[in-house]
Amino acid sequence: MSETEMTAEQAEGTRETILEVRDVTVAFGKNVVLDSLDLDVYRGEILGFVGGSGTGKSVLMRAILRLLRRQSGTIRILGHDYDTANEADRIKLDMRLGVLFQHGALFSALTVRENIQVPMREYLDLPQSLMDELTAVKIEMVGLDPSAGAKYPSELSGGMIKRAALARALALDPDIVFLDEPTSGLDPIGAAEFDELIAQLRDTLGLTVYMVTHDLDSLFSVCDRIAVLGQKKVLVSGTIAEMLEFDDPWVQSYFRGKRARTISGYPDGSGSNAEQYRTE
């Protein structure tokens, strides 16, 4: 069988699963938000995670990060299960994860430089001079001016806050970066530039990106795969073409609705969708 004849299922079977979620249930009292949910994320991909408001997208991300308690199920990250790992291994795993929370969540009383150094101080024993050098690299990496390091969050624009928060997420050179609505609140130009930055960092650093988003432009331009949350489970995961073929009213409305892009062609199921679509 040639490479072009390989099915999507076979292609996925050749990829390393870096995040494996199985049978996960999360509830608040009697309100079950996620029910026996399964999800796989593959090394080196940008996964866009979408769903209606209030369906539990951020809840799942926080459950994966152990910020919320789950009632059942297993979560394996980089081949390890947090529940069975010892404390030393859990710390090592934590160091391999980066998180950009919605709205940035920078500490208002700290400068950008000090915010980026928070993970370094928590997990590493480095001299201040080395932390300053590493911080300068992270600031440049996300496209901020070096002078931004001395500024406080209140002195930054919305786009600068997102980039500073991303620099903090990259402070420990993680394998996986979790992004919660990274382009929300940005104008179209700023959002497109941030998407481009994410794609460049993935390609340069070999990152795996788990991105919770409502932004159709992000889904079309930088996401390799999309997972749709609905009915307390992952309804479908795959390429844009597979979303368009999936027979579900919400999925069809989301990807074919009035605000959806006009499709000029279908992808072959591999790689980014960035050059496979256009807006007419």
C-alpha positions in Angstrom: 0.0 0.0 0.0 1.4 3.4 -1.0 1.6 6.3 1.5 -1.2 8.1 -0.4 -3.4 5.1 0.0 -2.9 4.9 3.8 -6.2 5.4 5.7 -6.5 8.0 8.5 -6.8 5.2 11.0 -3.6 3.6 9.8 -1.8 6.9 9.7 -2.8 7.6 13.3 -1.6 4.2 14.3 2.0 5.1 13.2 2.1 8.2 15.5 3.1 8.3 19.1 0.3 9.0 21.5 1.6 11.7 23.9 -1.6 12.2 25.8 -4.1 9.4 26.3 -7.4 10.1 28.1 -9.6 7.0 28.8 -13.1 6.7 30.3 -12.8 10.1 32.2 -15.8 11.3 34.1 -15.9 14.7 35.8 -18.9 15.9 37.8 -19.7 18.8 40.2 -22.1 17.3 42.7 -24.9 15.6 40.6 -24.0 17.6 37.5 -22.0 15.3 35.2 -19.9 17.5 32.8 -17.8 14.8 31.2 -19.0 11.1 31.0 -16.6 8.3 30.1 -14.7 10.5 27.7 -11.8 9.2 25.5 -9.2 11.3 23.7 -5.8 10.8 22.1 -3.3 13.6 21.2 -0.3 12.7 19.0 3.3 14.0 19.3 4.0 17.1 17.3 0.5 17.9 16.3 -1.7 21.0 17.0 -5.0 19.7 18.2 -7.9 22.1 18.2 -10.5 21.2 20.9 -13.9 22.7 20.3 -17.5 22.5 21.6 -20.4 24.6 22.6 -20.2 27.0 25.5 -20.5 25.2 28.8 -19.9 21.8 27.4 -16.7 21.3 29.4 -13.7 22.1 27.2 -11.8 23.9 29.9 -13.0 21.4 32.5 -11.3 18.6 30.6 -8.1 20.6 30.2 -8.0 21.3 33.9 -8.8 17.7 34.7 -5.8 16.6 32.5 -3.6 19.1 34.5 -4.9 17.8 37.8 -6.5 21.1 38.6 -9.9 19.4 38.9 -10.7 16.1 40.5 -12.2 13.4 38.2 -14.6 10.8 39.4 -13.2 8.0 37.2 -10.9 7.2 34.2 -7.2 7.3 33.5 -4.9 10.0 32.0 -1.5 9.1 30.6 0.9 11.8 29.7 4.2 11.0 27.9 3.5 7.3 28.7 3.1 7.9 32.5 0.0 7.8 34.7 -0.1 10.5 37.3 -2.2 8.4 39.6 0.4 5.6 39.9 3.5 7.8 39.6 5.6 8.7 42.7 6.1 12.3 43.7 9.5 12.6 42.0 8.1 11.4 38.7 5.0 13.7 39.0 7.3 16.7 39.4 9.3 15.6 36.3 6.0 15.3 34.3 4.8 18.7 35.5 8.1 20.2 34.2 7.3 18.8 30.7 3.9 20.6 30.5 3.3 24.3 29.7 0.0 26.1 30.2 -1.4 29.4 28.8 -4.7 30.1 30.7 -7.4 32.1 29.2 -6.7 35.9 29.5 -3.1 35.0 30.3 -3.4 34.8 34.1 -0.2 36.7 34.7 0.6 37.8 38.3 -0.2 41.5 38.4 2.4 42.4 41.0 5.2 40.8 39.0 7.0 42.1 35.9 6.9 40.0 32.7 10.5 38.9 33.5 9.4 37.8 37.0 6.3 36.1 35.7 8.4 34.0 33.3 10.8 33.1 36.1 8.1 31.7 38.4 8.3 28.1 37.0 12.1 28.4 37.0 12.1 29.3 40.7 9.6 26.5 41.5 11.3 23.7 39.7 15.0 24.6 39.1 17.9 25.8 41.2 19.6 28.3 38.9 21.5 31.5 39.6 19.7 34.7 38.9 22.0 35.6 36.0 21.2 32.4 34.2 17.5 32.8 34.8 17.7 36.3 33.3 19.5 35.0 30.2 16.9 32.3 29.7 14.1 34.7 30.2 15.5 37.0 27.6 15.5 34.1 25.1 11.8 33.3 25.9 10.8 36.9 25.5 12.5 37.0 22.1 11.0 33.6 21.2 7.4 34.9 21.5 8.1 38.1 19.6 8.2 40.6 22.4 10.5 43.5 22.5 13.3 43.0 25.2 12.0 46.1 27.0 8.8 44.2 27.8 10.6 42.2 30.5 10.6 45.1 32.9 6.9 45.9 32.4 4.0 44.9 34.5 0.9 43.2 33.1 -1.1 46.5 33.5 1.3 48.1 31.1 0.8 45.6 28.3 -1.8 45.3 25.5 -4.0 42.2 25.2 -1.7 40.7 22.5 1.4 41.4 24.6 -0.2 39.7 27.6 -0.9 36.6 25.5 2.7 36.5 24.4 4.1 37.0 27.8 1.9 34.2 29.2 3.1 32.0 26.3 6.7 32.8 27.2 6.0 31.7 30.8 4.4 28.5 29.5 7.6 27.8 27.6 9.9 28.6 30.5 10.9 25.0 31.2 11.0 23.9 27.5 7.9 21.7 27.8 6.9 18.8 25.5 3.2 19.7 25.5 1.7 23.2 25.7 -2.0 23.6 26.7 -3.6 26.8 25.4 -7.1 27.9 26.6 -8.7 30.3 24.1 -5.4 31.8 23.1 -6.8 34.2 20.5 -9.9 35.4 22.4 -10.0 39.2 22.8 -7.5 39.7 20.0 -8.3 41.6 16.8 -8.1 39.5 13.5 -4.6 40.6 12.7 -3.3 39.9 16.2 -5.1 36.6 16.3 -3.6 35.5 12.9 -0.1 36.6 14.1 -0.5 34.5 17.3 -1.6 31.5 15.3 1.4 31.9 13.1 3.6 32.1 16.2 2.2 28.9 17.6 2.8 27.1 14.3 6.4 28.4 14.1 7.1 27.3 17.7 5.7 23.8 17.1 7.9 23.4 14.0 11.0 24.9 15.7 10.7 23.3 19.1 8.9 20.1 18.2 6.0 21.0 20.6 2.7 19.2 20.9 -0.1 21.8 21.2 -3.5 21.2 22.8 -5.6 24.2 22.0 -9.1 24.9 23.4 -10.6 27.4 21.0 -13.7 28.9 19.4 -11.7 30.5 16.6 -12.6 29.1 13.2 -9.6 30.8 11.6 -7.3 29.0 14.1 -8.9 25.6 13.3 -8.6 26.1 9.6 -5.1 27.7 9.5 -2.9 25.9 12.1 -4.7 22.8 13.5 -3.7 19.4 12.2 -6.7 17.7 13.8 -9.8 18.8 15.6 -11.7 17.1 18.4 -15.3 18.1 19.1 -16.9 17.9 22.6 -20.6 17.2 22.8 -23.0 15.1 24.8 -20.3 14.9 27.5 -17.9 13.0 25.2 -15.7 13.5 22.2 -18.1 13.2 19.3 -15.6 13.1 16.6 -11.9 13.9 15.9 -10.1 14.3 12.7 -9.4 16.8 9.9 -11.6 19.6 8.7 -12.8 17.4 5.9 -13.9 14.8 8.4 -15.7 17.4 10.4 -17.6 18.4 7.3 -18.6 14.8 6.7 -19.7 14.1 10.2 -23.5 13.7 10.5 -24.3 15.8 13.7 -26.4 18.9 13.7 -24.1 20.9 16.0 -20.9 19.9 14.1 -22.5 20.8 10.7 -23.8 24.1 12.0 -20.4 25.0 13.5 -18.3 24.1 10.4 -20.9 24.9 7.7 -22.8 27.8 9.4 -23.0 31.4 8.3 -19.7 32.3 9.9 -17.8 29.3 8.5 -15.3 29.5 5.8 -16.1 28.6 2.2 -14.2 25.5 1.3 -12.3 25.2 -1.9 -11.0 21.7 -1.5 -10.5 18.8 0.9 -7.2 17.9 2.6 -5.6 14.5 2.3 -5.8 14.0 6.0 -2.1 14.7 6.7 -0.3 17.7 8.0 -1.7 21.2 8.6 -4.8 22.6 7.0 -3.1 26.0 6.6 -2.7 25.9 2.8 -5.7 23.7 2.0 -8.5 26.3 2.5 -9.3 29.8 1.6 -12.0 32.4 2.4 -14.0 33.5 -0.6 
